[in-house]
Every structure is written in structure tokens, then in C-alpha cells.
Amino acid sequence: MTNKTKTKKVSLDQIPNLEVPLTSEFEEQNETPTRYVVVRGGMRVSDKEYQNPDEPKALEEKSFWQMVVKRHPDGTKVQIVAFDKKLHRIW
């Protein structure tokens, strides 16, 4: 018995073309609203997230943590920064 190899014939004329350019799909994925969190020394201080860094609740939380740093100085800064999925996780 002999083994015969089968070959597939593929037509090279049929190449799939995308009707939508890749850039528009990429832009749609990145249009998520930016969230902001309060950090102290680069570490997130609470599980609350804000839509704008100028929200009254965000500013109130920042002022609270600045008061804590003034009473117990350890050289950390309190900031309202954009949410980063890897840095600002809640465990």
C-alpha cells in the first residue's frame, strides 16, 4: 500500500477585504469614559470613582486626605488622577 498525499487547491483570487477600516474599530473601543480616583502617594485611598476631577465629592475626599497628611506627615502627595486598571485595583 502506498500513501498518497492529498493537496488542496486554493483560489488566490478570493481575498477577504474589510469594509470598515481598522482605525474606526480601534477608536470605538477606546471611547470609554475616563474615570478618576483619589490617590495618596500613588496608592488608591478608596473604592470611589468619579467622572470629573472637579466633582465636589472628589474634592471633598481629596481635602480629607490632605488633612490626614498634614496631621501625620509622611511625605506623600494626595492627588486626583485618571483611573489606571493595573495601578488602581481594588482587591
C-alpha positions as CSV (number, residue, x, y, z in Angstrom):
1,M,0.0,0.0,0.0
2,T,1.2,3.4,-0.8
3,N,0.2,6.6,1.0
4,K,-0.9,9.3,-1.4
5,T,-0.8,12.8,-0.2
6,K,-3.8,14.9,-1.0
7,T,-3.3,18.5,-2.0
8,K,-5.8,21.2,-1.6
9,K,-6.4,23.7,-4.3
10,V,-6.9,27.2,-3.0
11,S,-8.0,30.0,-5.2
12,L,-5.8,33.0,-4.6
13,D,-8.3,35.4,-6.2
14,Q,-10.6,35.3,-3.1
15,I,-9.0,37.5,-0.5
16,P,-11.3,38.8,2.2
17,N,-11.5,42.6,2.4
18,L,-12.6,44.5,5.3
19,E,-15.3,47.0,4.5
20,V,-14.7,49.0,7.7
21,P,-11.2,50.4,8.2
22,L,-9.3,49.2,11.3
23,T,-8.8,52.6,12.7
24,S,-12.5,53.2,13.3
25,E,-12.9,49.9,15.2
26,F,-9.9,50.9,17.4
27,E,-11.3,54.3,18.1
28,E,-14.7,52.9,19.1
29,Q,-13.0,50.6,21.6
30,N,-11.1,53.5,23.3
31,E,-14.2,55.8,23.7
32,T,-14.8,54.6,27.2
33,P,-15.4,57.5,29.6
34,T,-12.4,58.4,31.7
35,R,-12.8,57.8,35.4
36,Y,-10.8,59.5,38.2
37,V,-9.7,58.3,41.6
38,V,-8.1,59.9,44.7
39,V,-4.6,58.6,45.4
40,R,-2.1,59.2,48.2
41,G,1.5,58.5,47.3
42,G,0.4,56.7,44.2
43,M,-1.9,54.3,46.1
44,R,-5.7,54.4,45.8
45,V,-7.3,55.5,49.1
46,S,-10.9,54.5,48.5
47,D,-13.1,52.4,46.1
48,K,-15.0,55.5,44.9
49,E,-14.6,56.6,41.2
50,Y,-15.5,60.0,39.8
51,Q,-16.5,61.2,36.3
52,N,-14.7,64.5,36.6
53,P,-11.7,65.5,38.7
54,D,-13.6,68.7,39.7
55,E,-16.6,66.9,41.3
56,P,-17.4,68.2,44.8
57,K,-17.3,64.7,46.3
58,A,-13.8,64.1,44.8
59,L,-12.5,67.4,46.0
60,E,-14.0,66.7,49.5
61,E,-12.3,63.3,49.6
62,K,-9.0,64.9,48.5
63,S,-9.2,67.6,51.2
64,F,-9.9,64.9,53.8
65,W,-6.8,63.0,52.9
66,Q,-4.7,66.2,52.7
67,M,-5.8,66.9,56.3
68,V,-4.6,63.4,57.3
69,V,-1.3,64.0,55.7
70,K,-0.9,67.4,57.5
71,R,-1.5,65.8,60.8
72,H,0.7,62.8,60.2
73,P,3.3,63.9,57.6
74,D,5.0,61.0,55.8
75,G,6.0,62.8,52.6
76,T,3.1,61.6,50.4
77,K,1.1,63.7,48.0
78,V,-2.7,63.5,47.6
79,Q,-3.9,63.8,44.0
80,I,-6.9,63.1,41.8
81,V,-5.7,61.1,38.8
82,A,-7.1,59.2,35.9
83,F,-8.0,55.6,36.7
84,D,-5.5,53.0,35.7
85,K,-6.7,49.4,35.6
86,K,-3.4,47.9,36.8
87,L,-2.4,50.5,39.4
88,H,-5.7,51.3,41.0
89,R,-7.2,47.8,41.5
90,I,-9.5,47.0,44.4
91,W,-8.6,43.7,45.9
